[in-house]
Amino acid sequence: MRTITDEHLQAYQEGGRLQKLFDVIKEDPELSFEIRMNNKVMIYYHKDRILTISYCKGKPSIDTLSEKYYKNDTPPPVSFEDGDLIQTLRDKSQLRQYFREAKRLVGSYKVGEEFEVQQNIALGNRSFNNRFVVVDMEWQLPQSDIKEEDRIIKTRFDLVVVDMKRNERGENDVYLGELKVGMGATGGKSGIVAHIEKTNEIMKSPKACAVLRADVERIIRQKAALGLLEGDYAGLNLSDTPCMMIILAYRGNEEKKALEEQEDIAKDTARELRMAEPLFVWHDALITLEV
């Protein structure tokens, strides 16, 4: 399950040992704070994990950026080793330096427009006063306790989104979101078809649906307690079975036209599988200047 203990949660709050680290993360809109399994929190930059935080018996443990990002470079010059950890966690300038260098290394390792759009969508949908709330990024069904022959093909979902507007059954739909950005998302039929098929497998599995719903409930509660989600979430009635959302981001008419073909493919695939048609959300990624 994706949850952290009360002790771990309180470490990020006023007077906690991880408060300054949390403050630095919150002030940087390029960083995502995500609650994970086994009482861990992972910090992402452009979908890449740059910090993992564990907390047990009053003691934090930090895993830093993977060595693959600096094979031909130098690692961030900030130590989170046991002997230096407490001092580092007290020094916001050191913490900011770590994230600045980690982001630089990730940026030189790979680039991708989709990562930035995904993160901005998550940042822009953090309030329960909005229609949609992004609860999690990169959600994947844990299957270690499922027999190998019964497992669903592994797939990660870009976004987990809760609809604050109740459906006709009086429920708040939970969406498994897939993001497609520009021409890079129009490379034929296989990608979007495969993703819809995998999503359908999740939707047909009562156990997968129950795990997702429980994760969403816990993550909402804990992120709200940390101020990462705003507004009043009382009265949510989450649906038992998730729906699918496809977000299509375009930068001009040519990209929009190409993505419309992907929308048609997705609708046809859903009909063939006899699943509910995905909700399509269009996003104009161009920035119009106004005064």
LUMTORMI-444522 format. One line per 3 residues: their letters; for each residue x, z, y of C-alpha. Coordinates in Angstrom, 1 decimal. Each point is the difference from the previous one (the first is absolute). Example, Ala and Ser with C-alpha at 12.3 -4.5 7.8 and 13.67 -1.06 7.14 Angstrom:
as) 12.3 7.8 -4.5  1.4 -0.7 3.4
END
This chain:
mrt) 0.0 0.0 0.0  1.1 -0.7 3.6  0.1 3.5 1.5
itd) 2.4 2.6 1.3  -0.2 3.8 -0.4  -1.2 2.2 2.8
ehl) 3.5 1.3 0.4  1.4 -3.5 0.5  -2.8 -0.8 2.4
qay) 0.6 3.1 2.1  3.7 -0.9 0.3  -0.9 -2.9 2.3
qeg) -2.2 2.2 2.2  0.9 2.3 2.9  3.0 2.2 -0.9
grl) 0.6 -1.7 -3.3  3.4 -1.0 -1.3  -0.9 -3.7 0.2
qkl) -1.8 0.0 3.3  2.7 -1.7 2.1  0.4 -2.6 -2.7
fdv) -3.7 -0.6 0.1  -0.1 -0.2 3.8  2.7 -2.7 -0.1
ike) -1.9 -2.0 -2.6  -3.3 0.3 2.0  1.5 -1.1 3.2
dpe) 1.4 -3.3 -1.6  -2.8 -2.5 -0.5  2.2 -2.1 -2.3
lsf) 0.0 2.8 -2.6  -2.7 0.8 -2.5  -0.5 3.4 -1.5
eir) -1.6 -0.3 -3.5  -0.9 2.6 -2.5  1.1 -0.7 -3.6
mnn) -0.1 1.4 -3.5  2.0 3.0 -1.2  -0.2 1.9 3.4
kvm) 2.0 -2.7 1.8  -0.3 -1.6 3.4  1.5 -3.4 0.6
iyy) 0.9 -1.5 3.4  -0.2 -3.8 0.2  1.3 -2.6 2.4
hkd) -1.4 -3.5 -0.5  -1.1 0.9 -3.6  3.5 1.3 -0.8
ril) 0.4 3.6 -0.9  2.7 1.6 2.2  -0.5 3.7 -0.7
tis) -1.6 2.1 -2.8  -0.9 3.6 0.7  -0.5 2.6 -2.7
yck) -0.8 3.7 0.6  0.1 2.8 -2.6  0.1 3.8 0.4
gkp) 0.7 -0.2 3.7  2.8 -2.4 -0.4  0.0 -3.7 1.1
sid) 1.8 -2.7 -1.7  0.7 -3.4 1.6  0.9 -3.4 -1.7
tls) 1.2 -2.5 2.5  0.2 -3.8 0.2  1.0 -1.8 -3.3
eky) 3.6 -1.3 -0.1  -1.3 -3.6 -0.5  -0.6 -0.2 3.7
ykn) 3.6 0.6 1.0  2.1 -1.6 -2.7  1.8 -1.9 2.7
dtp) -0.5 2.5 2.8  0.3 3.7 0.6  -2.7 2.5 -0.7
ppv) -1.8 2.0 2.7  2.6 2.6 1.3  -2.4 2.9 -0.4
sfe) 0.2 2.4 -3.0  -2.9 1.5 -1.8  2.2 1.6 -2.7
dgd) -0.7 3.7 -0.8  2.8 1.3 2.1  -1.1 -1.9 3.1
liq) -3.8 -0.3 -0.6  -1.2 3.0 2.0  2.1 -0.9 3.1
tlr) -1.1 -3.7 -0.2  -3.7 1.0 -0.2  0.5 2.1 3.2
dks) 1.5 -2.9 2.0  -2.4 -2.6 1.2  2.8 -2.2 1.4
qlr) 1.5 -0.2 -3.5  -3.3 -0.7 -1.6  -0.7 -2.8 2.5
qyf) 3.5 -1.4 -0.6  -0.7 -0.1 -3.8  -3.2 -2.0 0.4
rea) 1.5 -2.3 2.6  2.8 -0.9 -2.4  -2.2 -0.2 -3.1
krl) -2.3 -2.4 1.8  2.9 -2.1 1.1  1.3 -0.3 -3.6
vgs) -3.5 -0.8 -1.4  -0.4 -2.6 2.8  3.2 -1.7 -0.9
ykv) -0.8 0.1 -3.7  -3.3 -1.9 0.3  -2.5 -1.0 2.5
gee) -3.7 -0.7 -0.3  -2.9 -0.6 2.4  -2.5 1.5 -2.5
fev) 1.6 3.4 0.0  -0.3 0.4 3.7  -3.6 -1.1 0.1
qqn) -0.9 2.3 -2.9  1.5 3.0 1.7  -1.7 -0.8 3.3
ial) -3.4 -0.3 -1.7  0.6 3.5 -1.5  1.0 1.4 3.4
gnr) -3.0 -1.6 1.7  -2.5 1.5 -2.5  0.7 3.7 -0.1
sfn) -3.2 1.3 1.6  -3.2 1.0 -1.7  -1.7 -1.2 3.1
nrf) 0.9 -3.6 -0.9  -1.9 -2.2 -2.5  3.0 0.0 -2.4
vvv) 2.6 2.7 -0.8  3.3 -1.0 -1.9  0.6 2.9 -2.3
dme) 3.0 -1.2 -2.0  2.5 -2.9 -0.3  1.5 -1.4 -3.2
wql) -2.4 1.8 -2.3  0.6 -0.5 -3.8  -1.8 1.4 -3.0
pqs) 2.1 2.6 -1.9  -0.1 -0.9 -3.7  2.6 2.2 -1.6
dik) -2.7 1.9 -1.9  -1.8 -3.2 -1.2  0.8 -1.6 -3.3
eed) 2.1 -3.1 0.5  -2.6 -2.3 -1.6  -2.7 1.4 2.4
rii) 2.0 -0.4 3.2  -1.0 -2.3 2.8  2.5 -2.5 1.3
ktr) 1.9 1.7 2.8  -0.8 -0.9 3.5  0.4 1.6 3.4
fdl) -2.6 -0.1 2.7  1.1 -0.6 3.6  -2.6 2.4 1.5
vvv) -2.6 2.4 -1.2  -2.8 0.0 2.6  -3.2 2.1 0.4
dmk) -3.0 -1.4 1.7  -1.6 2.5 2.4  -3.2 -1.9 0.0
rne) -2.1 0.9 -3.0  -1.3 -2.7 -2.3  -3.6 -0.5 -1.1
rge) 0.5 2.8 -2.7  1.1 2.5 2.7  3.7 -0.2 -1.1
ndv) 3.2 -0.6 1.8  1.7 -2.9 -1.8  3.7 0.2 -1.0
ylg) 1.8 -3.3 0.4  3.1 -1.1 -1.8  1.6 -2.2 2.7
elk) 2.2 -3.1 -0.4  1.7 -1.4 3.1  0.8 -3.7 0.4
vgm) 2.0 -1.0 3.0  0.4 -3.6 1.2  1.5 -3.0 -1.9
gat) 1.9 2.3 -2.3  -3.3 1.0 -1.6  -1.1 -3.5 -0.7
ggk) 2.3 -1.0 -2.8  -2.6 -1.1 -2.5  -2.7 1.6 -2.1
sgi) 1.9 2.3 -2.4  0.8 2.9 2.3  -3.4 0.8 1.4
vah) -1.7 -0.7 -3.4  2.3 2.3 -1.8  -0.6 2.7 2.5
iek) -3.8 -0.3 -0.2  0.2 0.2 -3.8  2.1 3.1 0.1
tne) -2.3 1.6 2.5  -2.9 -0.8 -2.3  1.7 1.9 -2.8
imk) 0.3 3.1 2.2  -3.7 -0.3 1.0  -1.1 -0.3 -3.6
spk) 1.9 3.1 -1.1  -1.9 3.3 0.4  3.3 1.9 -0.3
aca) 1.8 -2.1 2.6  -3.0 0.4 2.4  0.0 3.7 -0.5
vlr) 3.7 0.3 0.7  -0.3 -2.1 3.2  -2.9 2.0 1.3
adv) 1.8 3.3 -0.6  3.1 -1.3 1.6  -1.9 -1.1 3.1
eri) -1.8 3.4 0.3  3.3 1.9 -0.2  1.9 -2.3 2.3
irq) -2.7 0.1 2.7  -0.1 3.8 -0.1  3.8 0.4 0.2
kaa) 0.6 -2.7 2.6  -2.8 1.3 2.2  1.6 3.5 -0.2
lgl) 3.3 -1.5 1.2  -1.6 -1.9 2.8  0.8 -3.4 -1.5
leg) -3.7 -0.8 -0.1  -2.2 0.8 3.0  -3.7 0.9 0.5
dya) -2.6 1.6 -2.2  -0.1 -1.1 -3.6  -2.7 2.5 -1.1
gln) -2.8 -1.5 -1.9  1.9 -2.8 -1.7  -1.7 -1.1 -3.3
lsd) 2.6 -2.2 -1.6  -1.2 -2.7 -2.4  0.9 0.4 -3.7
tpc) 1.1 -3.7 -0.4  2.3 -1.6 2.6  -0.5 -3.4 1.6
mmi) 2.6 -2.6 1.0  1.0 -0.9 3.5  2.1 -3.0 0.9
ila) 1.6 0.0 3.5  1.0 -3.4 1.2  2.4 0.0 3.0
yrg) 0.6 -3.3 1.8  2.1 -1.2 3.0  -1.8 -3.1 1.1
nee) -2.6 -2.5 -1.3  2.3 -1.6 -2.6  0.6 3.3 -1.7
kka) -3.7 1.0 0.3  -1.0 -3.3 -1.7  2.5 0.5 -2.8
lee) -1.3 3.6 -0.5  -3.6 -1.2 -0.1  1.0 -1.9 -3.2
qed) 1.2 3.3 -1.5  -3.3 1.6 0.9  -1.8 -2.7 -1.9
iak) 2.3 0.4 -3.1  -0.6 3.8 0.1  -3.8 -0.4 0.2
dta) 0.0 -2.5 -2.9  2.2 2.4 -2.1  -2.3 3.0 0.7
rel) -3.0 -2.0 -1.1  1.6 -1.1 -3.2  0.9 3.6 -0.8
rma) -3.6 1.1 1.0  1.5 2.6 2.3  -1.3 0.8 3.5
epl) 1.3 -2.4 2.7  3.0 1.5 1.9  -0.5 1.0 3.6
fvw) 2.0 -2.4 2.1  1.5 1.4 3.3  1.6 -2.5 2.4
hda) 2.8 1.0 2.3  1.4 -2.1 2.8  3.7 1.0 0.2
lit) 0.6 -1.8 3.3  0.4 2.2 3.0  -2.0 -1.1 3.1
lev) 1.3 1.4 3.2  -2.6 1.4 2.4  0.2 1.7 3.4
END
